[in-house]
């Protein structure tokens, strides 16, 4: 499936049961755009364990931190609405052994990406609310 916003490729994945509460609506399968980093519902998806988030960027974790990181990135455009969900997802990323703020830094500096949201600004907001 291509992104409805920018027509780029997406990484489609099934949302694990323990992460459903962090996804808007009742979506069980979503896709993250490999260019603008938006999150979209999809009909078909890889399992969470087989989704290749390195297609977005090699900055993405490849461990169990990948899906919560993808969901958090996808929710960043609505930070005010999903602040608690984003914070919970980033805590899961940390517990899985990845540094979510470092991932955001690397995504922000990746010239191949054109995020819909200002990742540097969101990173600063996240840093201030986590102190």
Secondary structure as GFF3:
##gff-version 3
##sequence-region A 1 131
A	DSSP	beta_strand	10	14	.	.	.	ID=ss1
A	DSSP	three_ten_helix	17	22	.	.	.	ID=ss2
A	DSSP	beta_strand	29	33	.	.	.	ID=ss3
A	DSSP	beta_strand	39	41	.	.	.	ID=ss4
A	DSSP	three_ten_helix	53	55	.	.	.	ID=ss5
A	DSSP	alpha_helix	65	75	.	.	.	ID=ss6
A	DSSP	three_ten_helix	76	78	.	.	.	ID=ss7
A	DSSP	alpha_helix	79	95	.	.	.	ID=ss8
A	DSSP	alpha_helix	100	109	.	.	.	ID=ss9
A	DSSP	alpha_helix	119	130	.	.	.	ID=ss10
###
